[in-house]
Amino acid sequence: MNRSRFPISASRLALALALSLAPLGATRAQFMVFDPSNYAQNVMTAANTLQQINNQITSLQNEARMIMNQVRNLTNLPYSSLQTVQQSIAQTQQLLHQAQRIAYDVQQINQAFSTQYGAANASASSASLIDGARQRWQNSLAGFQDALRVQAGIVQGVETARSEASALISPSQSAVGALQASQAGNQLLALQSKQLADVTALLASQGRAQSLEMARSAQAQEQAREQMRRFIVPSQGYQPGNVSMFH
């Protein structure tokens, strides 16, 4: 019994001796009392600091995404058809400006109708009536020729309009930002405007030709009545050989 208790007493004695020999500060540091509340506060402070860092990282990532979106939204469309559209419109305008004889000018039209398409002059000679009829026939012929030229120019531009539309649809579908999509849409609208301008030019040229022909026909009827009057009243200067062919 005494031998079994001896090791325990010896160990306790050794521990007491070690504590007595150790420095006072070291003993206090090694055997400091654990403060749970202080530890919890330190953990909460570290967690809050980590959350703030995570929030800052998330904010920086969002700002980076916004900057990237702004860059994409400000990216220009890599393809532009405006020059081709403008050239096509200029070609149609040039065809209209090349109108023969009576052009698309209000003052010139008024002058032509006052001199060539007015009432038949009873004092005019038969040769003058024939010359007037020939000029009106030439006006109608030039009007139809101009209309055909405008039609040909528009038909030649159909393939150009098709290729430009195809070239614009592809980048518009793969636009990386709002600016590219907007530019593609604006260029497609410009292409449609060009096609509407072509239709307007075509209708104008056809209407001009038809109007000139109708005016020529009306003047021919007026001239036929004047020639008939001269035939009935020879004393007014009618000569049978001067009957006009241009009715």
C-alpha positions as CSV (number, residue, x, y, z in Angstrom):
1,M,0.0,0.0,0.0
2,N,2.7,2.4,0.9
3,R,4.7,1.6,-2.2
4,S,1.6,2.3,-4.5
5,R,1.0,5.7,-3.1
6,F,4.6,6.8,-3.3
7,P,4.8,7.6,-7.1
8,I,1.8,9.9,-6.8
9,S,3.2,11.8,-4.0
10,A,6.5,12.1,-5.7
11,S,4.9,13.5,-8.9
12,R,2.9,16.0,-6.9
13,L,6.0,17.0,-5.2
14,A,7.9,17.5,-8.4
15,L,5.1,19.6,-9.8
16,A,5.1,21.8,-6.8
17,L,8.8,22.2,-7.0
18,A,8.6,23.2,-10.7
19,L,6.1,25.8,-9.9
20,S,8.1,27.3,-7.1
21,L,11.2,27.4,-9.3
22,A,9.5,28.9,-12.4
23,P,9.5,32.7,-12.9
24,L,6.5,34.6,-11.6
25,G,5.6,36.1,-15.0
26,A,6.0,32.8,-16.9
27,T,3.7,31.1,-14.4
28,R,1.0,33.8,-14.8
29,A,1.3,33.7,-18.6
30,Q,1.0,29.9,-18.7
31,F,-1.8,29.7,-16.4
32,M,-3.8,32.8,-17.5
33,V,-7.6,32.5,-17.2
34,F,-9.5,32.0,-20.6
35,D,-12.0,34.8,-21.3
36,P,-14.8,33.5,-23.5
37,S,-16.4,36.9,-24.0
38,N,-13.2,38.5,-25.2
39,Y,-12.5,35.6,-27.5
40,A,-16.0,35.9,-29.0
41,Q,-15.6,39.6,-29.5
42,N,-12.3,39.1,-31.3
43,V,-13.8,36.5,-33.5
44,M,-16.7,38.8,-34.4
45,T,-14.3,41.6,-35.2
46,A,-12.3,39.4,-37.5
47,A,-15.6,38.2,-39.2
48,N,-16.8,41.7,-39.7
49,T,-13.5,42.7,-41.2
50,L,-13.5,39.8,-43.5
51,Q,-17.1,40.6,-44.6
52,Q,-16.1,44.2,-45.3
53,I,-13.2,42.9,-47.5
54,N,-15.6,40.6,-49.3
55,N,-18.0,43.5,-49.8
56,Q,-15.2,45.6,-51.3
57,I,-14.2,42.8,-53.6
58,T,-17.8,42.4,-54.8
59,S,-18.1,46.2,-55.3
60,L,-14.9,46.2,-57.4
61,Q,-16.1,43.3,-59.4
62,N,-19.4,45.1,-60.1
63,E,-17.6,48.2,-61.1
64,A,-15.3,46.2,-63.4
65,R,-18.4,44.7,-65.1
66,M,-20.0,48.1,-65.5
67,I,-16.8,49.4,-67.1
68,M,-16.7,46.4,-69.5
69,N,-20.4,46.9,-70.4
70,Q,-19.7,50.6,-71.0
71,V,-16.8,49.7,-73.3
72,R,-18.9,47.2,-75.2
73,N,-21.8,49.8,-75.4
74,L,-19.3,52.4,-76.8
75,T,-17.8,49.9,-79.4
76,N,-18.4,51.1,-83.0
77,L,-19.9,48.8,-85.6
78,P,-17.0,47.3,-87.6
79,Y,-19.0,47.7,-90.9
80,S,-20.5,50.8,-92.4
81,S,-22.7,51.0,-95.5
82,L,-23.4,54.7,-95.4
83,Q,-20.9,55.6,-98.1
84,T,-22.5,53.0,-100.5
85,V,-26.0,54.2,-99.7
86,Q,-25.0,57.8,-100.3
87,Q,-23.3,57.0,-103.6
88,S,-26.5,55.1,-104.7
89,I,-28.7,58.0,-103.8
90,A,-26.3,60.4,-105.6
91,Q,-26.5,58.3,-108.8
92,T,-30.3,58.4,-108.7
93,Q,-30.2,62.2,-108.2
94,Q,-27.8,62.5,-111.1
95,L,-30.2,60.6,-113.4
96,L,-33.0,63.0,-112.4
97,H,-30.8,66.0,-113.0
98,Q,-30.0,64.7,-116.5
99,A,-33.7,65.0,-117.5
100,Q,-33.9,66.2,-121.1
101,R,-35.7,69.2,-122.5
102,I,-38.2,70.0,-119.8
103,A,-36.5,69.3,-116.5
104,Y,-37.8,69.0,-112.9
105,D,-38.0,72.7,-112.5
106,V,-41.2,74.6,-111.8
107,Q,-40.2,77.8,-113.6
108,Q,-39.1,75.8,-116.7
109,I,-42.3,73.8,-116.7
110,N,-44.4,76.9,-116.5
111,Q,-42.5,78.5,-119.3
112,A,-42.8,75.4,-121.5
113,F,-46.6,75.1,-121.0
114,S,-47.1,78.8,-121.7
115,T,-45.3,78.6,-125.0
116,Q,-45.6,75.0,-126.3
117,Y,-48.8,73.6,-124.6
118,G,-51.0,76.6,-124.6
119,A,-54.0,77.3,-126.9
120,A,-53.4,77.1,-130.6
121,N,-52.4,80.4,-132.1
122,A,-54.8,81.3,-134.9
123,S,-52.3,83.6,-136.5
124,A,-49.4,81.0,-136.5
125,S,-48.4,79.5,-139.8
126,S,-48.9,75.9,-140.6
127,A,-45.1,75.4,-140.5
128,S,-45.0,76.9,-137.0
129,L,-47.8,74.5,-135.9
130,I,-45.9,71.6,-137.3
131,D,-42.7,72.6,-135.5
132,G,-44.6,73.0,-132.2
133,A,-46.1,69.5,-132.6
134,R,-42.7,68.1,-133.3
135,Q,-41.2,69.7,-130.2
136,R,-44.0,68.4,-128.0
137,W,-43.5,64.9,-129.5
138,Q,-39.8,65.2,-128.7
139,N,-40.6,66.3,-125.2
140,S,-42.7,63.2,-124.7
141,L,-40.1,60.9,-126.2
142,A,-37.4,62.4,-123.9
143,G,-39.7,62.0,-120.9
144,F,-40.1,58.3,-121.6
145,Q,-36.4,57.8,-122.2
146,D,-35.6,59.6,-118.9
147,A,-38.1,57.3,-117.1
148,L,-36.4,54.2,-118.6
149,R,-33.0,55.4,-117.6
150,V,-34.2,56.0,-114.0
151,Q,-35.7,52.5,-114.0
152,A,-32.5,51.0,-115.2
153,G,-30.5,52.8,-112.6
154,I,-32.8,51.6,-109.8
155,V,-32.7,48.0,-111.1
156,Q,-28.9,48.1,-111.2
157,G,-28.9,49.2,-107.6
158,V,-31.1,46.3,-106.3
159,E,-28.2,44.0,-106.0
160,T,-26.2,46.6,-104.2
161,A,-29.1,47.1,-101.7
162,R,-29.4,43.4,-101.2
163,S,-25.7,42.9,-100.5
164,E,-25.6,45.9,-98.1
165,A,-28.6,44.6,-96.2
166,S,-26.9,41.2,-95.8
167,A,-23.7,42.8,-94.7
168,L,-25.6,44.8,-92.0
169,I,-27.8,42.0,-90.7
170,S,-24.9,39.9,-89.6
171,P,-23.2,42.5,-87.4
172,S,-26.5,43.7,-86.0
173,Q,-27.3,40.2,-84.8
174,S,-23.8,39.8,-83.2
175,A,-23.7,43.3,-81.8
176,V,-21.7,43.4,-78.5
177,G,-23.2,46.6,-77.2
178,A,-26.0,49.2,-77.5
179,L,-23.9,51.4,-79.8
180,Q,-23.3,48.7,-82.4
181,A,-26.9,47.6,-82.3
182,S,-28.0,51.3,-82.7
183,Q,-25.6,51.9,-85.6
184,A,-26.7,48.8,-87.4
185,G,-30.3,49.8,-87.0
186,N,-29.6,53.3,-88.2
187,Q,-27.8,52.0,-91.3
188,L,-30.6,49.6,-92.1
189,L,-33.0,52.5,-91.8
190,A,-30.8,54.5,-94.2
191,L,-30.9,51.7,-96.6
192,Q,-34.7,51.6,-96.5
193,S,-34.7,55.4,-97.0
194,K,-32.6,55.0,-100.0
195,Q,-35.0,52.4,-101.4
196,L,-37.9,54.8,-100.7
197,A,-36.0,57.5,-102.5
198,D,-35.6,55.2,-105.5
199,V,-39.3,54.5,-105.6
200,T,-40.0,58.2,-105.4
201,A,-37.7,58.9,-108.2
202,L,-39.2,56.2,-110.3
203,L,-42.7,57.5,-109.8
204,A,-41.6,61.0,-110.5
205,S,-40.0,60.0,-113.8
206,Q,-42.9,57.9,-114.9
207,G,-45.4,60.6,-113.9
208,R,-43.4,63.2,-115.8
209,A,-43.4,61.1,-119.0
210,Q,-47.1,60.4,-118.7
211,S,-47.9,64.1,-118.0
212,L,-45.9,65.2,-121.0
213,E,-47.6,62.7,-123.2
214,M,-51.0,63.7,-122.0
215,A,-50.2,67.3,-122.5
216,R,-49.0,66.5,-126.0
217,S,-52.2,64.6,-126.8
218,A,-54.3,67.5,-125.5
219,Q,-52.3,70.0,-127.6
220,A,-52.6,67.8,-130.6
221,Q,-56.4,67.8,-130.4
222,E,-56.3,71.6,-130.1
223,Q,-54.1,71.8,-133.1
224,A,-56.3,69.5,-135.1
225,R,-59.3,71.7,-134.4
226,E,-57.3,74.7,-135.6
227,Q,-56.2,72.9,-138.8
228,M,-59.8,71.9,-139.4
229,R,-60.9,75.4,-139.0
230,R,-58.3,76.5,-141.5
231,F,-59.4,73.8,-143.9
232,I,-63.0,75.1,-143.7
233,V,-61.9,78.7,-144.0
234,P,-59.1,78.7,-146.6
235,S,-58.9,82.5,-146.5
236,Q,-57.2,82.3,-143.2
237,G,-54.0,80.8,-144.7
238,Y,-54.6,77.1,-144.8
239,Q,-52.4,75.1,-147.3
240,P,-53.3,71.5,-147.8
241,G,-49.7,70.3,-147.9
242,N,-49.0,71.6,-144.4
243,V,-51.3,69.1,-142.5
244,S,-49.3,68.0,-139.4
245,M,-48.4,64.3,-138.9
246,F,-47.9,64.9,-135.1
247,H,-51.4,64.4,-133.8
